[in-house]
């Protein structure tokens, strides 16, 4: 009888975390529809694997790590299938990235910035979520901060 309680608890937690999960998915995926698919997949996996969650630590760390690995698996699958990009699809992805300075960052920088600055994870937690050494996380976070600071200067010059 404890199993239904655990599942209902994880579902409640998932609903509360959906905006944060989507933000993180946007830093990993190439487009908003892909990010939405990634969030759905991670929510399904979390519900199916809720018996693995022991209630220790932060559930968002577990979910973000699951999302990162799910995204990596999906990338490998896409590469092996050798999907063909259409010009229209590529153009819409580029327009979406240009409208959001965080999403326009190189791969890895946006995720590091989101986890460190927006979500408030410490370096140890964030590096564990991303599956990288702490020093590499610190380097990516610094690079992301510098990139955003440079964008701020460019924006200010354009307004003047």
DSSP file (Angstrom, degrees, kcal/mol; ACC not computed):
  #  RESIDUE AA STRUCTURE BP1 BP2  ACC     N-H-->O    O-->H-N    N-H-->O    O-->H-N    TCO  KAPPA ALPHA  PHI   PSI    X-CA   Y-CA   Z-CA
    1    1 A X     >        0   0    0      0, 0.0     4,-0.8     0, 0.0     3,-0.1   0.000 360.0 360.0 360.0 -17.2    0.0    0.0    0.0
    2    2 A X  H  >  +     0   0    0      1,-0.2     4,-2.2     2,-0.2     5,-0.2   0.777 360.0  69.3 -73.2 -25.0    3.0    2.3    0.3
    3    3 A X  H  > S+     0   0    0      1,-0.2     4,-2.5     2,-0.2     5,-0.2   0.928  96.6  49.1 -60.7 -48.6    3.6    2.1   -3.4
    4    4 A X  H  > S+     0   0    0      1,-0.2     4,-2.6     2,-0.2    -1,-0.2   0.876 111.2  51.9 -59.9 -34.7    0.5    4.1   -4.4
    5    5 A X  H  X S+     0   0    0     -4,-0.8     4,-2.4     2,-0.2    -1,-0.2   0.924 109.6  48.7 -65.6 -43.4    1.5    6.8   -1.9
    6    6 A X  H  X S+     0   0    0     -4,-2.2     4,-2.4     2,-0.2    -2,-0.2   0.910 113.0  47.7 -62.4 -42.3    5.0    7.0   -3.4
    7    7 A X  H  X S+     0   0    0     -4,-2.5     4,-2.3     2,-0.2    -2,-0.2   0.927 112.6  47.6 -66.2 -43.8    3.6    7.3   -6.9
    8    8 A X  H  X S+     0   0    0     -4,-2.6     4,-2.1    -5,-0.2    -1,-0.2   0.877 112.0  51.7 -66.4 -34.3    1.1    9.9   -5.9
    9    9 A X  H  X S+     0   0    0     -4,-2.4     4,-2.5     2,-0.2    -2,-0.2   0.927 110.3  47.3 -65.3 -44.3    3.8   11.8   -4.1
   10   10 A X  H  X S+     0   0    0     -4,-2.4     4,-2.6     1,-0.2    -2,-0.2   0.873 110.9  52.4 -67.0 -34.9    6.2   11.8   -7.1
   11   11 A X  H  X S+     0   0    0     -4,-2.3     4,-2.2     2,-0.2    -1,-0.2   0.910 109.9  48.6 -65.6 -40.8    3.3   12.9   -9.4
   12   12 A X  H  X S+     0   0    0     -4,-2.1     4,-1.8     1,-0.2    -2,-0.2   0.927 113.1  47.7 -62.7 -44.4    2.6   15.8   -7.0
   13   13 A X  H  X S+     0   0    0     -4,-2.5     4,-1.7     1,-0.2    -2,-0.2   0.894 109.6  53.7 -63.7 -39.7    6.3   16.7   -7.0
   14   14 A X  H  X S+     0   0    0     -4,-2.6     4,-0.9     1,-0.2    -1,-0.2   0.912 106.4  51.6 -61.6 -43.1    6.5   16.5  -10.8
   15   15 A X  H >< S+     0   0    0     -4,-2.2     3,-0.7     1,-0.2     4,-0.3   0.917 111.0  48.1 -60.8 -42.5    3.6   18.9  -11.3
   16   16 A X  H 3< S+     0   0    0     -4,-1.8     3,-0.3     1,-0.2     4,-0.2   0.815 115.3  45.7 -67.4 -29.2    5.3   21.4   -9.0
   17   17 A X  H 3X S+     0   0    0     -4,-1.7     4,-2.8     1,-0.2     3,-0.3   0.460  80.8 102.4 -94.2  -1.8    8.6   21.0  -10.8
   18   18 A X  H <X S+     0   0    0     -4,-0.9     4,-2.5    -3,-0.7     5,-0.2   0.882  80.6  49.7 -53.6 -46.0    7.3   21.1  -14.4
   19   19 A X  H  > S+     0   0    0     -4,-0.3     4,-2.2    -3,-0.3    -1,-0.2   0.919 114.4  45.5 -61.3 -39.9    8.4   24.8  -15.0
   20   20 A X  H  > S+     0   0    0     -3,-0.3     4,-2.1    -4,-0.2    -2,-0.2   0.893 112.3  51.2 -68.7 -39.3   11.9   24.0  -13.8
   21   21 A X  H  X S+     0   0    0     -4,-2.8     4,-2.4     1,-0.2    -2,-0.2   0.901 110.6  49.1 -63.5 -40.5   12.1   20.8  -15.7
   22   22 A X  H  X S+     0   0    0     -4,-2.5     4,-2.2    -5,-0.3    -2,-0.2   0.908 108.6  52.8 -67.5 -40.9   11.1   22.6  -18.9
   23   23 A X  H  X S+     0   0    0     -4,-2.2     4,-1.0    -5,-0.2    -2,-0.2   0.938 112.6  44.9 -58.2 -45.8   13.6   25.4  -18.4
   24   24 A X  H >X S+     0   0    0     -4,-2.1     4,-0.9     1,-0.2     3,-0.6   0.904 110.5  54.2 -65.9 -40.3   16.4   22.8  -18.0
   25   25 A X  H >X S+     0   0    0     -4,-2.4     4,-3.0     1,-0.2     3,-0.6   0.864 102.1  58.9 -61.7 -36.1   15.1   20.9  -21.1
   26   26 A X  H 3< S+     0   0    0     -4,-2.2    -1,-0.2     1,-0.2    -2,-0.2   0.819 103.3  52.5 -64.0 -29.6   15.3   24.0  -23.2
   27   27 A X  H << S+     0   0    0     -4,-1.0    81,-0.4    -3,-0.6    84,-0.3   0.725 117.4  38.3 -77.2 -19.5   19.0   24.3  -22.4
   28   28 A X  H << S+     0   0    0     -4,-0.9    -2,-0.2    -3,-0.6    -1,-0.1   0.815 106.5  69.3 -96.4 -36.9   19.5   20.7  -23.6
   29   29 A X  S  < S-     0   0    0     -4,-3.0     3,-0.1    -5,-0.1     6,-0.0  -0.365  75.7-128.5 -88.3 163.1   17.2   20.4  -26.6
   30   30 A X  S    S+     0   0    0      1,-0.1     2,-0.3    -2,-0.1    67,-0.1   0.684  88.1  11.1 -82.2 -19.4   17.4   22.0  -30.0
   31   31 A X  S  > S-     0   0    0      1,-0.1     4,-2.2    65,-0.1     5,-0.1  -0.964  78.8-102.4-153.2 166.0   13.9   23.4  -29.9
   32   32 A X  H  > S+     0   0    0     -2,-0.3     4,-2.5     1,-0.2     5,-0.2   0.898 119.1  52.2 -61.9 -42.7   10.9   23.9  -27.7
   33   33 A X  H  > S+     0   0    0      1,-0.2     4,-2.2     2,-0.2    -1,-0.2   0.908 110.7  48.4 -62.2 -38.3    8.9   20.9  -29.1
   34   34 A X  H  > S+     0   0    0      2,-0.2     4,-2.3     1,-0.2    -1,-0.2   0.895 110.4  52.0 -65.2 -38.7   11.9   18.7  -28.4
   35   35 A X  H  X S+     0   0    0     -4,-2.2     4,-2.4     2,-0.2    -2,-0.2   0.909 108.9  49.9 -63.2 -42.1   12.2   20.1  -24.9
   36   36 A X  H  X S+     0   0    0     -4,-2.5     4,-2.3     1,-0.2    -1,-0.2   0.903 110.6  49.6 -63.3 -40.9    8.5   19.4  -24.3
   37   37 A X  H  X S+     0   0    0     -4,-2.2     4,-2.5     1,-0.2    -1,-0.2   0.896 110.1  51.8 -63.1 -39.5    9.0   15.8  -25.5
   38   38 A X  H  X S+     0   0    0     -4,-2.3     4,-2.4     2,-0.2    -2,-0.2   0.905 108.8  49.6 -64.4 -42.3   12.0   15.5  -23.2
   39   39 A X  H  X S+     0   0    0     -4,-2.4     4,-2.5     2,-0.2    -2,-0.2   0.925 111.4  49.4 -62.7 -44.5   10.0   16.7  -20.2
   40   40 A X  H  X S+     0   0    0     -4,-2.3     4,-2.4     1,-0.2    -2,-0.2   0.925 111.7  48.9 -59.7 -44.7    7.2   14.2  -21.0
   41   41 A X  H  X S+     0   0    0     -4,-2.5     4,-2.5     1,-0.2    -2,-0.2   0.910 112.2  47.6 -62.8 -43.3    9.7   11.4  -21.3
   42   42 A X  H  X S+     0   0    0     -4,-2.4     4,-2.8     2,-0.2    -1,-0.2   0.894 110.8  51.4 -67.7 -39.3   11.4   12.2  -18.0
   43   43 A X  H  X S+     0   0    0     -4,-2.5     4,-2.1     2,-0.2    -2,-0.2   0.919 111.2  48.3 -62.5 -42.7    8.1   12.5  -16.2
   44   44 A X  H  X S+     0   0    0     -4,-2.4     4,-2.4    -5,-0.2    -2,-0.2   0.934 113.7  46.5 -61.5 -46.0    7.1    9.1  -17.5
   45   45 A X  H  X S+     0   0    0     -4,-2.5     4,-2.7     1,-0.2    -2,-0.2   0.900 110.2  53.4 -63.7 -40.5   10.4    7.6  -16.5
   46   46 A X  H  < S+     0   0    0     -4,-2.8    -1,-0.2     2,-0.2    -2,-0.2   0.905 110.8  46.4 -62.8 -40.9   10.2    9.2  -13.1
   47   47 A X  H >< S+     0   0    0     -4,-2.1     3,-1.0     1,-0.2    -1,-0.2   0.924 115.1  46.6 -66.9 -43.2    6.8    7.7  -12.4
   48   48 A X  H 3< S+     0   0    0     -4,-2.4     3,-0.3     1,-0.2    -2,-0.2   0.856 120.7  38.4 -66.2 -34.3    7.9    4.3  -13.7
   49   49 A X  T >X S+     0   0    0     -4,-2.7     3,-2.4     1,-0.2     4,-0.5   0.123  77.4 118.3-104.1  20.5   11.1    4.4  -11.6
   50   50 A X  G X4  +     0   0    0     -3,-1.0     3,-0.9     1,-0.3    -1,-0.2   0.765  66.4  68.2 -60.6 -24.1    9.7    6.1   -8.5
   51   51 A X  G 34 S+     0   0    0     -3,-0.3    -1,-0.3     1,-0.2    -2,-0.1   0.710  93.7  59.4 -68.0 -17.8   10.6    3.0   -6.5
   52   52 A X  G <4 S+     0   0    0     -3,-2.4     2,-0.6    -6,-0.2    -1,-0.2   0.719  83.3  93.4 -79.4 -22.2   14.3    4.0   -7.0
   53   53 A X    <<  -     0   0    0     -3,-0.9   -43,-0.0    -4,-0.5     6,-0.0  -0.621  53.9-174.8 -77.0 118.2   13.8    7.3   -5.4
   54   54 A X        -     0   0    0     -2,-0.6    -1,-0.2     2,-0.2     3,-0.1   0.471  44.1-112.5 -94.1  -3.8   14.7    6.9   -1.7
   55   55 A X  S    S+     0   0    0      1,-0.3     2,-0.4     3,-0.0     4,-0.1   0.563  76.3 128.8  83.6   7.7   13.7   10.4   -0.6
   56   56 A X        -     0   0    0      2,-0.1    -1,-0.3     3,-0.0    -2,-0.2  -0.792  64.0  -4.7 -98.2 140.3   17.3   11.4    0.1
   57   57 A X  S    S-     0   0    0     -2,-0.4     2,-0.5    -3,-0.1     3,-0.0  -0.305 111.4 -31.4  77.3-164.9   18.7   14.6   -1.3
   58   58 A X    >>  -     0   0    0      1,-0.1     4,-1.3    -2,-0.0     3,-0.6  -0.775  44.5-147.4 -95.3 130.5   16.8   16.8   -3.7
   59   59 A X  H 3> S+     0   0    0     -2,-0.5     4,-2.5     1,-0.2     5,-0.2   0.837  98.7  62.2 -64.6 -31.3   14.4   15.2   -6.1
   60   60 A X  H 3> S+     0   0    0      1,-0.2     4,-3.0     2,-0.2    -1,-0.2   0.839  98.9  55.7 -66.5 -29.7   15.2   17.8   -8.7
   61   61 A X  H <> S+     0   0    0     -3,-0.6     4,-2.3     2,-0.2    -1,-0.2   0.934 109.6  46.3 -62.8 -44.7   18.8   16.6   -8.8
   62   62 A X  H  X S+     0   0    0     -4,-1.3     4,-2.1     2,-0.2    -2,-0.2   0.918 116.1  45.2 -62.0 -44.7   17.5   13.1   -9.6
   63   63 A X  H  X S+     0   0    0     -4,-2.5     4,-2.3     2,-0.2    -2,-0.2   0.903 112.8  49.2 -69.0 -42.0   15.1   14.4  -12.2
   64   64 A X  H  X S+     0   0    0     -4,-3.0     4,-2.5     2,-0.2    -1,-0.2   0.897 111.9  49.4 -65.4 -39.5   17.7   16.7  -13.9
   65   65 A X  H  X S+     0   0    0     -4,-2.3     4,-2.3    -5,-0.2     5,-0.2   0.916 111.1  49.8 -63.6 -42.1   20.2   13.9  -14.0
   66   66 A X  H  X S+     0   0    0     -4,-2.1     4,-2.4    -5,-0.2    -2,-0.2   0.891 110.7  50.8 -61.8 -39.5   17.6   11.7  -15.6
   67   67 A X  H  X S+     0   0    0     -4,-2.3     4,-2.5     2,-0.2    -2,-0.2   0.911 108.8  50.6 -66.4 -42.5   16.8   14.4  -18.1
   68   68 A X  H  X S+     0   0    0     -4,-2.5     4,-2.3     1,-0.2    -2,-0.2   0.928 113.7  44.2 -61.7 -45.1   20.4   14.9  -19.0
   69   69 A X  H  X S+     0   0    0     -4,-2.3     4,-2.3     2,-0.2    -1,-0.2   0.879 112.7  51.9 -69.6 -36.0   20.9   11.1  -19.6
   70   70 A X  H  X S+     0   0    0     -4,-2.4     4,-2.2    -5,-0.2    -2,-0.2   0.906 110.6  48.6 -64.0 -41.3   17.6   10.9  -21.5
   71   71 A X  H  X S+     0   0    0     -4,-2.5     4,-2.3     2,-0.2    -2,-0.2   0.912 110.7  50.4 -65.4 -42.5   18.7   13.7  -23.8
   72   72 A X  H  X S+     0   0    0     -4,-2.3     4,-2.1     1,-0.2    -2,-0.2   0.906 110.8  49.5 -62.4 -41.2   22.1   12.1  -24.4
   73   73 A X  H  X S+     0   0    0     -4,-2.3     4,-2.1     1,-0.2    -1,-0.2   0.903 110.2  50.5 -63.2 -41.3   20.4    8.8  -25.3
   74   74 A X  H  X S+     0   0    0     -4,-2.2     4,-2.6     2,-0.2    -2,-0.2   0.887 108.6  52.3 -65.4 -38.4   18.0   10.6  -27.7
   75   75 A X  H  X S+     0   0    0     -4,-2.3     4,-2.6     2,-0.2    -1,-0.2   0.927 109.4  49.1 -62.5 -44.4   21.0   12.4  -29.4
   76   76 A X  H  X S+     0   0    0     -4,-2.1     4,-2.2     1,-0.2    -1,-0.2   0.903 111.6  49.7 -61.4 -40.7   22.7    9.1  -29.9
   77   77 A X  H  X S+     0   0    0     -4,-2.1     4,-1.8     2,-0.2    -1,-0.2   0.920 110.9  49.0 -64.9 -43.8   19.6    7.6  -31.4
   78   78 A X  H  X>S+     0   0    0     -4,-2.6     5,-1.2     1,-0.2     4,-1.1   0.905 111.0  50.4 -62.9 -41.1   19.1   10.5  -33.7
   79   79 A X  H  <5S+     0   0    0     -4,-2.6     3,-0.4     1,-0.2    -1,-0.2   0.905 110.2  49.5 -64.3 -40.2   22.7   10.4  -34.9
   80   80 A X  H  <5S+     0   0    0     -4,-2.2    -1,-0.2     1,-0.2    -2,-0.2   0.829 111.8  48.3 -69.7 -29.7   22.4    6.7  -35.6
   81   81 A X  H  <5S-     0   0    0     -4,-1.8    -1,-0.2    -5,-0.2    -2,-0.2   0.651 100.8-141.3 -81.3 -14.9   19.2    7.2  -37.6
   82   82 A X  T  <5 -     0   0    0     -4,-1.1    -3,-0.2    -3,-0.4    -2,-0.1   0.945  22.2-158.2  53.1  55.7   20.9   10.0  -39.5
   83   83 A X      < -     0   0    0     -5,-1.2     2,-0.5     1,-0.1    -1,-0.1  -0.338  11.1-125.9 -64.7 145.0   17.8   12.2  -39.6
   84   84 A X        -     0   0    0     -2,-0.0     2,-0.3     0, 0.0    -1,-0.1  -0.835  17.5-140.9 -97.9 124.0   17.6   14.8  -42.3
   85   85 A X        -     0   0    0     -2,-0.5     2,-0.3     4,-0.0     3,-0.0  -0.639  13.0-139.3 -81.3 137.5   17.0   18.4  -41.2
   86   86 A X     >  -     0   0    0     -2,-0.3     4,-2.1     1,-0.1     5,-0.2  -0.654  19.3-119.6 -90.4 155.7   14.8   20.5  -43.4
   87   87 A X  H  > S+     0   0    0     -2,-0.3     4,-2.2     1,-0.2     5,-0.2   0.872 113.8  52.9 -62.6 -37.5   15.7   24.1  -44.1
   88   88 A X  H  > S+     0   0    0      2,-0.2     4,-2.0     1,-0.2    -1,-0.2   0.912 109.0  48.8 -65.7 -42.4   12.5   25.3  -42.5
   89   89 A X  H  > S+     0   0    0      1,-0.2     4,-1.8     2,-0.2    -2,-0.2   0.900 112.2  48.2 -64.6 -42.5   13.1   23.4  -39.3
   90   90 A X  H  X S+     0   0    0     -4,-2.1     4,-2.3     1,-0.2    -1,-0.2   0.895 110.4  52.2 -65.4 -40.6   16.7   24.7  -39.0
   91   91 A X  H  X S+     0   0    0     -4,-2.2     4,-2.2     1,-0.2    -2,-0.2   0.895 109.3  48.7 -64.6 -40.4   15.6   28.3  -39.6
   92   92 A X  H  X S+     0   0    0     -4,-2.0     4,-2.0     2,-0.2    -1,-0.2   0.875 110.7  50.9 -69.4 -35.1   12.9   28.1  -36.8
   93   93 A X  H  X S+     0   0    0     -4,-1.8     4,-2.2     2,-0.2    -2,-0.2   0.920 111.0  48.7 -65.2 -43.5   15.4   26.7  -34.3
   94   94 A X  H  X S+     0   0    0     -4,-2.3     4,-2.2     1,-0.2    -2,-0.2   0.893 110.2  51.0 -65.0 -39.5   17.9   29.4  -35.1
   95   95 A X  H  X S+     0   0    0     -4,-2.2     4,-1.3     1,-0.2    -1,-0.2   0.901 110.2  50.3 -63.6 -40.4   15.2   32.1  -34.7
   96   96 A X  H  X S+     0   0    0     -4,-2.0     4,-0.5     1,-0.2    -2,-0.2   0.904 111.3  48.2 -63.7 -42.2   14.2   30.7  -31.4
   97   97 A X  H >< S+     0   0    0     -4,-2.2     3,-0.9     1,-0.2     7,-0.3   0.877 108.5  53.7 -68.5 -37.2   17.8   30.6  -30.1
   98   98 A X  H 3< S+     0   0    0     -4,-2.2    -1,-0.2     1,-0.2    -2,-0.2   0.791 103.8  56.6 -68.9 -26.5   18.5   34.2  -31.2
   99   99 A X  H 3< S+     0   0    0     -4,-1.3     2,-0.5     1,-0.2    -1,-0.2   0.647 107.8  51.8 -79.5 -13.2   15.5   35.5  -29.3
  100  100 A X    <X  -     0   0    0     -3,-0.9     4,-1.3    -4,-0.5    -1,-0.2  -0.958  68.8-158.9-126.2 112.0   16.8   34.0  -26.0
  101  101 A X  T  4 S+     0   0    0     -2,-0.5     4,-0.3     1,-0.2    -1,-0.1   0.811  93.0  52.9 -62.7 -30.0   20.4   34.8  -25.1
  102  102 A X  T >4 S+     0   0    0      1,-0.2     3,-1.3     2,-0.2    -1,-0.2   0.927 109.8  47.2 -70.6 -43.0   20.7   31.8  -22.7
  103  103 A X  T 34 S+     0   0    0      1,-0.3    -1,-0.2    -7,-0.1    -2,-0.2   0.714 103.1  64.4 -70.7 -19.2   19.6   29.4  -25.4
  104  104 A X  T 3< S+     0   0    0     -4,-1.3    -1,-0.3    -7,-0.3    -2,-0.2   0.547  82.1 104.3 -81.1  -5.8   22.0   31.0  -27.9
  105  105 A X  S <  S-     0   0    0     -3,-1.3     3,-0.1    -4,-0.3     5,-0.1  -0.339  85.8 -90.2 -70.1 155.4   25.0   29.9  -25.8
  106  106 A X    >>  -     0   0    0      1,-0.2     3,-1.5     2,-0.1     4,-1.0  -0.228  62.0 -72.6 -60.7 158.3   27.1   26.9  -26.9
  107  107 A X  T 34 S+     0   0    0      1,-0.2    -1,-0.2     2,-0.2   -79,-0.1  -0.238 120.5  21.0 -55.5 135.1   26.1   23.5  -25.7
  108  108 A X  T 3> S+     0   0    0    -81,-0.4     4,-1.8    -3,-0.1    -1,-0.2  -0.134 107.1  78.5  98.7 -37.3   26.9   23.0  -22.0
  109  109 A X  H <> S+     0   0    0     -3,-1.5     4,-2.7     2,-0.2     5,-0.2   0.918  92.3  49.9 -71.1 -42.9   27.1   26.7  -21.1
  110  110 A X  H  X S+     0   0    0     -4,-1.0     4,-2.6     1,-0.2    -1,-0.2   0.914 112.2  47.5 -63.5 -42.5   23.3   27.2  -20.9
  111  111 A X  H  > S+     0   0    0    -84,-0.3     4,-2.5     2,-0.2     5,-0.2   0.909 112.4  49.6 -65.0 -42.0   22.8   24.2  -18.7
  112  112 A X  H  X S+     0   0    0     -4,-1.8     4,-2.5     2,-0.2     5,-0.3   0.924 112.8  47.4 -62.7 -44.0   25.6   25.2  -16.4
  113  113 A X  H  X>S+     0   0    0     -4,-2.7     4,-2.9     2,-0.2     5,-1.1   0.931 112.6  48.9 -63.5 -45.5   24.2   28.8  -16.1
  114  114 A X  I  X>S+     0   0    0     -4,-2.6     5,-3.1    -5,-0.2     4,-0.8   0.941 115.5  42.5 -60.7 -48.5   20.6   27.6  -15.5
  115  115 A X  I  <5S+     0   0    0     -4,-2.5     6,-2.4     3,-0.2    -1,-0.2   0.902 123.1  37.5 -67.0 -40.8   21.7   25.1  -12.8
  116  116 A X  I  <5S+     0   0    0     -4,-2.5    -2,-0.2    -5,-0.2    -3,-0.2   0.914 130.9  21.8 -79.0 -44.1   24.1   27.5  -11.1
  117  117 A X  I  <5S+     0   0    0     -4,-2.9    -3,-0.2    -5,-0.3    -2,-0.1   0.855 131.8  30.9 -96.7 -39.5   22.4   30.8  -11.3
  118  118 A X  I  <<S+     0   0    0     -5,-1.1    -3,-0.2    -4,-0.8    -4,-0.1   0.928 127.5  34.8 -88.3 -50.3   18.7   30.2  -11.8
  119  119 A X  S   <S-     0   0    0     -5,-3.1    -4,-0.2    -6,-0.2    -3,-0.2   0.679  98.2-132.8 -82.7 -17.6   18.1   27.0  -10.0
  120  120 A X        +     0   0    0     -6,-0.4    -4,-0.2     1,-0.2     2,-0.2   0.709  44.4 159.2  77.8  20.9   20.6   27.7   -7.2
  121  121 A X        -     0   0    0     -6,-2.4    -1,-0.2     1,-0.1     2,-0.1  -0.506  40.9-119.6 -72.1 145.1   22.4   24.4   -7.2
  122  122 A X     >  -     0   0    0     -2,-0.2     4,-2.8     1,-0.1     5,-0.3  -0.332  33.1 -97.9 -76.9 171.5   25.9   24.5   -5.6
  123  123 A X  H  > S+     0   0    0      1,-0.2     4,-2.4     2,-0.2     5,-0.2   0.872 122.7  51.7 -60.7 -39.3   28.9   23.4   -7.8
  124  124 A X  H  > S+     0   0    0      2,-0.2     4,-1.7     1,-0.2    -1,-0.2   0.938 114.2  42.1 -64.2 -47.3   29.0   19.9   -6.4
  125  125 A X  H  > S+     0   0    0      2,-0.2     4,-2.3     1,-0.2    -2,-0.2   0.931 116.3  48.1 -65.1 -46.4   25.3   19.2   -7.1
  126  126 A X  H  X S+     0   0    0     -4,-2.8     4,-2.3     1,-0.2    -2,-0.2   0.895 110.9  49.9 -65.1 -40.6   25.3   20.9  -10.5
  127  127 A X  H  X>S+     0   0    0     -4,-2.4     5,-2.3    -5,-0.3     4,-1.0   0.869 110.8  51.0 -66.8 -34.0   28.4   19.1  -11.7
  128  128 A X  H  <5S+     0   0    0     -4,-1.7    -2,-0.2    -5,-0.2    -1,-0.2   0.906 109.2  50.7 -67.5 -40.9   26.9   15.8  -10.5
  129  129 A X  H  <5S+     0   0    0     -4,-2.3    -2,-0.2     1,-0.2    -1,-0.2   0.920 115.7  41.5 -61.1 -44.1   23.6   16.5  -12.5
  130  130 A X  H  <5S-     0   0    0     -4,-2.3    -1,-0.2    -5,-0.2    -2,-0.2   0.617 108.4-126.2 -81.1 -12.0   25.6   17.3  -15.6
  131  131 A X  T  <5 +     0   0    0     -4,-1.0     2,-0.3     1,-0.3    -3,-0.2   0.858  69.3 117.5  71.0  35.3   28.0   14.4  -15.1
  132  132 A X  S   <S-     0   0    0     -5,-2.3    -1,-0.3    -6,-0.1    -2,-0.1  -0.880  72.4 -86.5-129.2 160.8   31.1   16.5  -15.3
  133  133 A X     >  -     0   0    0     -2,-0.3     4,-2.1     1,-0.1     3,-0.2  -0.298  39.1-115.7 -64.2 153.9   33.9   17.4  -12.9
  134  134 A X  H  > S+     0   0    0      1,-0.2     4,-2.5     2,-0.2     5,-0.2   0.869 114.7  54.6 -59.4 -39.1   33.4   20.3  -10.6
  135  135 A X  H  > S+     0   0    0      1,-0.2     4,-2.2     2,-0.2    -1,-0.2   0.886 107.4  49.8 -64.4 -38.6   36.2   22.3  -12.2
  136  136 A X  H  > S+     0   0    0      2,-0.2     4,-2.5     1,-0.2    -1,-0.2   0.893 109.9  51.2 -66.7 -39.2   34.7   22.0  -15.6
  137  137 A X  H  X S+     0   0    0     -4,-2.1     4,-2.8     2,-0.2     5,-0.2   0.940 110.0  49.4 -60.8 -46.2   31.3   23.1  -14.3
  138  138 A X  H  X S+     0   0    0     -4,-2.5     4,-2.3     1,-0.2    -2,-0.2   0.892 111.3  50.0 -60.4 -39.7   32.9   26.2  -12.7
  139  139 A X  H  X S+     0   0    0     -4,-2.2     4,-2.4     2,-0.2    -1,-0.2   0.917 112.1  46.7 -64.7 -44.0   34.7   26.9  -16.0
  140  140 A X  H  X S+     0   0    0     -4,-2.5     4,-2.4     2,-0.2    -2,-0.2   0.898 112.0  50.6 -66.2 -40.1   31.4   26.6  -18.0
  141  141 A X  H  X S+     0   0    0     -4,-2.8     4,-2.4     2,-0.2    -2,-0.2   0.919 111.2  48.4 -64.0 -42.9   29.5   28.8  -15.5
  142  142 A X  H  X S+     0   0    0     -4,-2.3     4,-2.5    -5,-0.2    -2,-0.2   0.924 111.8  49.5 -61.9 -44.4   32.2   31.5  -15.7
  143  143 A X  H  X S+     0   0    0     -4,-2.4     4,-2.3     1,-0.2    -2,-0.2   0.889 110.8  50.2 -62.3 -39.4   32.1   31.3  -19.5
  144  144 A X  H  X S+     0   0    0     -4,-2.4     4,-2.4     2,-0.2    -1,-0.2   0.914 110.4  49.5 -65.9 -42.4   28.4   31.7  -19.5
  145  145 A X  H  X S+     0   0    0     -4,-2.4     4,-2.4     1,-0.2    -2,-0.2   0.932 112.3  47.7 -61.4 -45.4   28.5   34.7  -17.2
  146  146 A X  H  X S+     0   0    0     -4,-2.5     4,-2.3     1,-0.2    -2,-0.2   0.893 110.9  51.8 -63.0 -39.9   31.1   36.4  -19.4
  147  147 A X  H  X S+     0   0    0     -4,-2.3     4,-2.0     2,-0.2    -1,-0.2   0.916 111.8  45.9 -64.0 -43.6   29.1   35.7  -22.5
  148  148 A X  H  X S+     0   0    0     -4,-2.4     4,-1.9     2,-0.2    -2,-0.2   0.881 110.9  53.2 -67.5 -36.9   25.9   37.2  -21.0
  149  149 A X  H  X S+     0   0    0     -4,-2.4     4,-1.5    -5,-0.2    -2,-0.2   0.906 109.1  49.4 -63.8 -40.1   27.9   40.2  -19.7
  150  150 A X  H  X S+     0   0    0     -4,-2.3     4,-2.1     1,-0.2    -2,-0.2   0.883 108.4  53.3 -65.9 -38.3   29.2   40.7  -23.3
  151  151 A X  H  X S+     0   0    0     -4,-2.0     4,-2.4     1,-0.2    -1,-0.2   0.871 104.6  56.2 -63.5 -35.8   25.7   40.5  -24.7
  152  152 A X  H  X S+     0   0    0     -4,-1.9     4,-2.1     2,-0.2    -1,-0.2   0.889 107.2  48.6 -62.7 -39.6   24.6   43.2  -22.2
  153  153 A X  H  X S+     0   0    0     -4,-1.5     4,-2.2     2,-0.2    -2,-0.2   0.913 111.1  49.9 -66.8 -43.1   27.2   45.5  -23.5
  154  154 A X  H  X S+     0   0    0     -4,-2.1     4,-2.0     1,-0.2    -2,-0.2   0.904 111.7  48.7 -61.9 -41.3   26.2   44.9  -27.1
  155  155 A X  H  X S+     0   0    0     -4,-2.4     4,-1.8     1,-0.2    -1,-0.2   0.908 110.6  50.2 -65.5 -42.3   22.6   45.5  -26.3
  156  156 A X  H  X S+     0   0    0     -4,-2.1     4,-1.2     1,-0.2    -1,-0.2   0.891 110.3  50.4 -64.1 -39.6   23.4   48.7  -24.5
  157  157 A X  H  < S+     0   0    0     -4,-2.2    -1,-0.2     1,-0.2    -2,-0.2   0.879 109.0  51.7 -66.6 -38.1   25.5   50.0  -27.5
  158  158 A X  H  < S+     0   0    0     -4,-2.0    -1,-0.2     1,-0.2    -2,-0.2   0.856 108.3  51.7 -67.2 -34.6   22.6   49.2  -29.9
  159  159 A X  H  <        0   0    0     -4,-1.8    -1,-0.2     1,-0.2    -2,-0.2   0.807 360.0 360.0 -71.6 -28.7   20.1   51.2  -27.8
  160  160 A X     <        0   0    0     -4,-1.2    -1,-0.2    -5,-0.1    -2,-0.2   0.477 360.0 360.0 -72.9 360.0   22.4   54.2  -27.7
